[in-house]
Amino acid sequence: MAPRQKVPILNRDLNWLYFNGRVLQEAADTRNPLLERLKFLGIFSNNRDEFFRVRVATLNRMTKVDHFHYDTPVNPRKALKEIGALVQLQEREFMLIYEKILEELKPHNIFIINETQLSESQGDFVRKYFREQVRGGLFPIMVSSLQDISSLRDKSIYLAVVVGRHDKALKDDYALIELPTKSISRFLILPTEGEKRYIILLDDIVRYCLSEIFSIFGYDTFSAFTVKITRDAEIDIDTDVSKSFVEVMTESLKQRKRGIPVRFVYDKSIPSDLLKIITKRLEITKEDPIRGGGRYHNFKDFMAFPNLGHRELEYEPLVPLMHKDLPLSRSILSSIREKDIMLHYPYQSFQYIIDLLREASIDPKVRSVKMTIYRAAKNSNVINALINAARNGKYVTVFMELQARFDEEANIFWTERLREEGVKVIHSIPGFKVHSKLILIRRKENTSNFFFAFIGTGNFNEVTAKVYSDVSLLTADQTICNDVVNAFHLIEESYRPYKFKALVVAPLNMRKFYTKMLQNEMYHAAEGREAWVIIKLNSLVDGAMVKKLYKASQAGVKIKLIIRGVCTLVPGIPGLSDNIEAISIVDRFLEHARIIVFCNGGDNQYYITSADWMVRNFDNRIEVATPIYDPGIREQLRKMLDLQLADNVKARVIGPQEQNKYKKTRGAAIRSQVEIYNYLKEMTL
């Protein structure tokens, strides 16, 4: 008997780094405006930090145990080694791109300078700014006083400072200074000199003014070098049943601040004796992930790089479009009653959701509003609208997901704020997340209830809705709405299972449903009929579903994938996946919508969903996929998918060979995000 061929499933973590490599490509892409390219460097840096805090932290934990479970076959020690090598390659590329951008800014009279390049007048300006804005937020820690690794905060930048005297009358001493970037901009715009504009980083402002902190102790020589620590951000949740979940999460967040280091980076020009002292004090050994780098770290701050009045160096502003079916002078609820409506962010305005909640809050016939919240904006009008509904006497229920990674503290704050206003707030249980995006409005009409529902692919966050590309269904279809009623019952009543007529709900039946639909396509292919599926997701990782897609391909089903991030499936392998084509689009907006279309023997079936195809989404979260019945909305979705599949500007081919290769086709350039905006604009007109 011939040995069974091993099914190729790629390592998800290396694959994620390839995705971040596509972000880096955007920083290098000269078709993008210069300042946008600088911001892509910030996005790349922020992504990589989170990758270390979560994925590398998980792999580190796996190396500490003899037996581990992972959703793709992986050796954690081997994976960490491969990750380290790829990170180094990307870091070198990053610095080359950064230096190139700095050179390209010069013809535009924009210069980023350091403390050694300041003129006398600029130096006076910097010292004045330091005294008035910066000095009060600096609190040096003498290295000799460092207790242990918990002394340094995650995500912060520190300057390791050497102070001394020219005449050696005092012995050199060392200090660490945390830069107050949470309260002060990383960038200072200096006074204009002719047509030239100069910017200096906060790091160099502090370097320039070190004498104002340490000279009172008799020192007259100063130098400073950046160091940064990244911690394990995974939360260990206490199972003490005597505590509320808010208490459990609050205590767990405190533990995160003392998480095990997963990376220590430093300016490679730092004196070896200072590095040795710091690492010893912080109990960092050669076995720990430690790396020398450049003069600056935390490039995530470059996402907020100032414009300096050069509008041509940024993307042209994209004005959110009005929706033709939602005129401002008409009730949104009455418009939804007439027909299903789909919103497309950021092409269309998120304000419609705020207006919907406002209308529900003052409509005398509306009795209740229910909503799931995973991530809210810092100054959330969504939360304000819910509070207003409660003040107007509506029964308001919010499921607040306290386990939304890196938004836990914000969601604890919103929980307390909502409860103060009489809103009923429900939380999840440890290890189980509610990731679905739902609104349910109950209106009393005569003697019966009439429901309106919102089902989306993205968060109720008016800030991210400007840069995340998502779709949302507004419907008064009572079959779908009654399923949303049951989805909230599922959440509220300790996850008691309910039957759903229209919605597909994880963890109850989503995996089974997609498997059945793929099997159905295989049946049609076997009968010689047209058989295909289009799948647009953020991530395709689930091993069982990858194998099912391979089988569907072998059965003759044509599969087109649009996967923004991680894709562990390998398309284009003869005899296995040669019927599968896959692309990834990284552009101005973050592709976030999940849309799935099945041929279904010619009776095409359309679904939008909050769920990626990952183990956690199918098995450990409450997720919802809704069918799309309206022919007009189906036409919109198909047009958008076709534009993305035809993209030959920002689409990269996912294949068995080279990673991140731009897709090239003959004919006119098609940049799908631009074309989608124009398509929706034409519909509006």
N, C-alpha and C positions, 0 to 999 in steps of 0.2 A: 504494500500500500504506500502510495506517495505521501510524503510528509505534508501536513496541512500548512498552507501558506499563511504567514503572519500578516494580519490586516494592518496596514499602515495608519497609525494614529499619532500625530505629531505631539511633541511636548508643548503643553499650553503656555508655559512660562517663556520659553524661547520665542514662541509664536507671538506672545504679547509684546516682547521686545521688538520683533519685526514690525508690529503695528506702530509702536512708538517711533520706529525708524521712518515710517511714512510721515509722521508729524515732523520729524527732522528734515525730511525731503521738502516739506512745505517751507521751512525756514531757508532752504537753499534755492528754492524755485524763484527765479528772477521774474517770472510772470506775476508774482505776488508783490504788492507794494512793500517798500523797504521796512516801514515800521511794523507792518503785519508780520513780516518775516522775523523780526525781533521778538514779537509776541509769541510766535510759534516756538521759538527757543524757550520762552517761559513756560509754555504748555508742556513741551517735551520734558523740561526739568521737573515740573510739578508732577507729571505722570510718573516719572522715574522714582521720585521720592515715595509716592504712594505704593509703587511696585515693591520697593524694598521694605516698606513698613508692613505690607500685607503678604505678598507672595514669597519674598525671600525669607521673611520671618517664619512663614509656615514651613518652608523647606528646612530652615534651621531647626525648628522644633522636631521635624521628622527624623533628622539625623540623631536626635537624642534618644530615640526609642528603637527597639529591635524590630518591632512589627508595626506596620503603618498601612493605612488605607488611603488611596488616592484615586481620583476619578479617571486618570490615564496612567498606564504603566510608566513608572519613573523611578530612577535611582536618585534620591535627593542629593547625595554628595556629588555625583556626576553632573546633575543639573546645575548645582551651585557653581561648579567649575566652569561649565559652558556659559552660564549667565555672566560670570566674571569676565570671561574672555570677550563676549559680545559687548558688554557694557564698556570695556576699555576701548574697543574699536569705535563705538558710537561717541564716546567722550572725545576722542581725538577728532572725529568728524565735526562734532559740536563746536569745538574751539576754532577749527579752521573756518567754519561758517560764520561764527561770531566775529572773528577778525576781518573776514571779507565784508561783512555788513558794516563794520566800523569804517572801513575804507570807502565803501559806497555812500556813506552818509556825508563824507567830507565835501564832495561837490555841491551838496545841498546846504553847506555851511552849518552842519551839525557836528559837534565834536564832543565826545565823552573823554574827559581828562581826569587825571589823578592828582593827588596832593603835590606831587613834585613839579607839575606843569602850571600851577597857578601863578598868575601875575600878582603884583603887589596889591592892586586894587581888588582883584578877585580874592586874594588871601584875607584882606580886611573884611570883605563881605562874608566869607565863610566863617571867620572867627565870630563875627556879630551874630550870624545865624546859629552857630554852635552854642553861644552863651544864652541866647534867647529861647531856642527850641530844643536843643539836643542834650545839653549838659545835665539838666534836671532829671533826665531819664536814664543816666548811666550809673551803674552800681558795680564797680570792679570787685572781683573775687581774687584774692591773692592765691596763687597756685599752691603755696605752702599750707593754705587753710582748706584746700579741697578735701572733702571727706571721702566721697566715692563717686561712681558714675551717675548717681541720681542728682548730683549737683548741677548737671547740664540739662537744659530743656530740649526736647525734640523739636525739630523744624526751625530752630533759632540759629542765627549766625553769631559766632563769637570771634573776637579778636584776641589772639594770644599775644600778649604784650611783653616786650623785653625793655626794662628801664635800667639805666646805668649812668655813670659819669665818665667824662673824657679822661679825667686825671686818676681814675680808678680809686678815688677816695672812698667810694661806696661800692659794695659788692653788687653785681647785677641781681635784679629781682624780676619776678614774673607774675603776671596777672592775666585774668580772663575778663573780657568785657562783652556782655551781650548787647547786640545792636537793637535798639527799640523800634524795630520795623513795624510792630503792630500799631504804634501810635504816630510814627513819623514816616513820611515817604522815603523810599530808598533813593530817590532822585532829587537833586536840588538844581534848579535852573539858575544859572549865574547871569548877571547883568549882560545885556547885549554889547558887543564890541564891534561897531560897524554893522555889517550884515551877518557876522558870525554869532552863532548861539552855542553856548557851552553848558554841559551838564556834568556834575560830579556826583559820585555815589556816596551814600551815607557812610559807608566803610571808610572812604578816604577823607571825609570830613573829620571823622573821629581820629584817624591817623594824624591829620594835620594839626589837631588841637590836643594831642596827648599831654603836652607840657602843661596845659591848664588844669590837668587832673593830678599829675605826679610831681611837678617841679617843686611844690611846697615841701616835699620830702628830701629835696637836695639833688634830685636827678636832673640831668641835662641831655641825655641821649635816649631816644625812643624809637622803637620799631614794632610793627604789629603784623600778624599773619593770621589768616582766616582758618578757623577750625569749625567743624560741624558734625553733629551726631544725629543718626537716624535710629529710632527705636521701633521695636516690635509693637505694632498697633492692634494686634488681635486681642480681644477682650475675653478673659476667663470669667464666666458668670457664676456667681454663688448660687447654690440651689437651696438656700435656707428659706423654707416656706413661711417662716415667721415675719419675713421682710416683704414690703411691697416691691413691685417690680421697679418702680422709680428708685427706691432705696438701693436695690441690687445694682442697677445700672449706674447710679451715682458713685457707688463704691468701686465698681469695675473701672470707671473712667479715671478715678484716682490712681488705680493700679497701672493703667496705660502710661501715665506720666513717668512711671518708674520701670517701663518695659525694658527688656534686654536689648542692648545695642545690636543693630544688624548692619551698621556701616559707620565708619569714622573716616572722614575726609579732612584733608588739611592742605594748606599752601605748601607745595613741594620745596619752596625756598626757606621754609622755617628752619632755624638752627637745630641741629640734631639733638643737642643737649636739652633744649626746651621741649621738643617732641617727646624725648625719652621721659622727661619729668612728668609731662601731662598724661601720657599713656600709662605710666606707672601709677600715678595718683588715681586714674580712672579705671585701673585694673583691666586695661586693654592689652591683650597679648598678640603675638605674631599669628596665632591661629584665628584671631578675629578678623572680620573684613575691614581692612584698613588700607587707605589709598591716598597717595599724594596727587594733588590736582593744581589748578591754577590759582590766581590771586583772589578770584571772586567765587562765591558759592550762592545757593538759593537763587538761581536765575528765574525762579517762578515769579519774582517781583517784576520781571520784564514784561509780564502780561499787562502791567499798568504803566508802561513807559510813556512819558508825556509826549504830546504831539508837536509843540512849538510852532503851531500855526501852519504846518505843511499838510493841508488836507489831501494833497495829491499823493502823499506817502502812506495813506491809509485807504482801506476799502471805501468805495463810494457808499454813503449812507443808504441803507435799504429801508424804505418806508413801508411799515406793515400795511398790507392791503385790507380793505374792507371786504366783507363777505356779501355776495350779491343776495343771499337769502336772509340776511340779518340787518335790515335797514335800521338806522338809529332811532327812527320815530315809532318803531313798532315793538311790541312785547316779544321778547326772545322765546318765552314759553309758547306763545301762540304760533310763532314761526316753526318751532320744533314739532308742535302738534300736527302741523300740515304735512311736514316731510322730514325725513332724516337729514341731518346736516353734518358735514365733516369740516373740521378746522385743521389747517396746516400751519404749524409754527415752524420757523419764525416768519414765514412768508405772509401769514395773516396774523391779526392782532390777538394776543392773549387777553386783552382787555375784555373780550366777550365773556370770558369765564367770570371775571369780577362783576360784570354787568348782570350775568345770570344769577349769581349769588345775591347781588343787591336786590334784583327784582323779586327773588324768592323771599327775601327778608321782609319786604313791605307788602307783598301780595296778601290780602286778607284771607284768601282761600288756601294758601299754603300752610300746612300744619307742621311739616317736619323737613329737616335737611340732614342727610347723612353723607359722610365723606371720609375717604382714606387719605392720610398724609404721610408721605415718606420723606421728602425733603421740601422745606419751605424756604422762601427768601428771607434774608436777614430782617428786612422791614416789610413784612408780608401783608399785602392788601387782601390776600385770600383769608388769612386769619382774622383780619379786621372785619371782613364781610361776614364771617361766621359769628363773630362776637355781636355784630349788628343784628344778625338774624335772631340770636338768643335774646337780645335786648328788646326785640319786637315781638317777643312771646312765642317764637317758634321752638319746637323741640329739636335741638341740634345735637347730633352725635358725631364724634370724630374718632376714627381709629388712628392713633398716633404711633407710628413705628419707632420705638426707642432704640432699635438695633440697626438703624440706617447708618452705616459706617461713616464716621467723621462728622455726622450730624446729630449724634446722640445728645450732646449737651444742649444744642439748640432746641431739640424736640422735647427735652425735659422742661426747658424754659417755656415753650409754647403750651405744654400740658398744664403747667401751673397757671399761665395767663388765661387759658380757655376755661379752666375750672373756676377761676375767680368770677367769671362772667356767667356761670351757670350752665356751661356746655358739658355734656356727658362725654368723658374721654375714656377710651378703652385702649389697653395695651396688649402687646403680644405676650406669648410665653417664651422662656429662654430657648434658643435654638430654632425658633420658627419665626419667619418674617412674613408680613403682609406687604407685598410689592405691587399689588393691583392698584390701578388709578381709577377710582370710582366716585361718582356723586349720584345721590338718589334724592329726588324732591317729591314729596307726597302732597298732593293737592286735593282738598275735599270738594267734590262737585256733586251737588244735590245730596244724596245719602251715601255715595260710594267714593272710594279713593281712586285717584288717577295719578299715575307716576310718570316722571321724566327722569331720564338717566344720562349720565356722561360716562363714557368708557374711553380711556386714553392709553397711549404708549409711553407718556413721559410725565414728569412730576408737576404738581401744582405750584410752580415756582416761576413768578413773572420775570425773574432775572435770567435764569437759564433758558427760559422759553425764547429769549432773543438770540440765542446761539445754538440751541439744540433743535435739530429738525425732528419734529414729532407730528403725529396725527391723532385726532380725537373725534369720537362719534357722539353727537347729541341726538337722542332718539326718544320718541314717545311710543314706540312699538311695545305694547303691553306684555308680550311674551318675553322680550329681552328685559324689560323693566322688572317683571316679576322674578326673573332669574337674578337680577341685581339685588332685589329684596332678599332672596335666599342667600346670596353671597354675603350680605351683611349679617343675616342670621348665622351663617357658618362662622363668621368672625366673632359675633357676640356670644354665641352659645357654646363656648368651649370646643369649637371646631367639629360640632356634630355634622355628619355628612347630609347633604341635601341632593335631590335630583334636579338636574338642569335640562331644560328643553332646548335652549338655543346656545347659551354660553358654554365654553369649554373651560374647566376650572382645575387648576393644579392645587393640591397634589391628588385630587380625586380621579381625574380622567384625562388629563392633557396628554401625557405620554402615550396612553392607549389610543387616544383619538388620532394623533399624528401618525402613529404606527399603522392604524387602520386605513387612514387616507392614503398613505404611501402604498400600502398593500393593494388598495383599490386601483391606484395608477398602474401597478404591476399587472393586475388582472386585465385592464384595458389594453396594455401593451401586448400581452400574450394573445389577446383576441384580435390583434392587428389594428386596433383603434389608436387615435391620437392620445398620447399620454405624456404629461409634463407637469412640472411644479416650479414655481418661482418662490424663493425663500429669501427674505431680507431680514437680517438680524444684526445685533451688535456682536454676538459671540456664538459660535457653534463648537461645543466642546463635548457634549454628552456622548460617551463611547457607544452606547447602544443605538442612538439615533444616527451616529456616523456610519455604523455598520449597516443599518437599515437603508441609508442613502446609497451605500455601495451596492447593496443587493438590488435596489430599485434601478440603479444605473445598469447593472448587469442584465436586468430584465428588459432593458430598452426604454426606460423612462428618461426623458430629457429633463435635466435638472439645472436650473440657473440659480446661482447663489450670489447674493450681495451681502458680504459680511464685513462690517467696518473693522472689527477688532480681531479677536482670536478665532482662528479656524483650524481645528486639528485634523480636518479631512484633507486629503490630497487629491485634487482633481486631475484628470487627464492621464491616469495610469491605464495602459491598454488592458482590456479584459476585466478591469475592475471599476474604474471611474471615468472611462473615456466619454461617457454621456453627461458628465458633470462639468460645467463651466463656473468659475468663481472669480469675482472681482471684489476689490475693496476701494471705497471712495473716501478720501480725506481731503477736505476743502475748507472753505470759510466757516461753514456750520458743521457741528458735530452730528453726523448721521446717527439718529437715535430711534427712529421708528422701526417697529417690527411688523412686517406685512407678509402674509403667506397666501399664495393663490394656487389652487389645485385645478387641473384641467377637468377632472371628474366626468370623463366621457363626453365633453362638450358643454356640460352644464357647470360652468366654472364656479368655484366656491372661493370667496374672499374672506380673509380674517385679518383683523389687527389685534395686537396683543401686547401686554406688558412684559412678556416672558421671552428671554433668550433660550436657546437650546443647550442648557447646562443642567447638571445633576441637581444643583441647588434650586433652580427654577421649577423643575418638574416634581421634585420630591420634598423640598424643605421650605417652600414658600406658597402662599396663597396668591396665585396669578390668574388672570382672566384673559381669554381670547373671545372676541365677539364676531359673529358673522356680519357681513355687510350685505344687506339686501337691496338697497336702492341702486338702480341701474346707473344713474348719473354719478354717484359716488364711486361705484365700481370702475366706471370709465375714467374718473380722475386718478384713481390709484393705478390703473393699468398704464395710463399715459405717463405717470411719474416713474413707474418701474421701467417702462420702455426707454425713457430718457436716460435713466441711470445705467441701464444695460448698454446703451449706445455711447455713454460717456467715453471720450477719448482724450480728455484733458487732465482730469483728476482721478481717473480710475486706474488702479493697479491690478495686474493679473495675479491671482493666487494659483500657483501651479507646482508641478513636481520639481521644477528646476530653480531658476533664479527668483529670489524673493524681491518684492517691491518694484517690479519692472512695470513702467507705465504702459498702459494699453495703447496700442497704435492701430488705427484703422484708416482706410482711405476715405477721402471726402472732407467735408467741412468739419471744423472743430466743434465738438459738442461738450459744453461744460454744464453738466446736468443741473446743478443748483441754480445757475443763471437761467437756464431754460425752463425750469419748474416755476421760478418766480414769474417769468414772462408769460407762461401758460396760464397761471392763476390770475395774473393781471388782466389778460385778455378776457377771461371768464367774468371778471369783475366789471370790465367796461361793457 
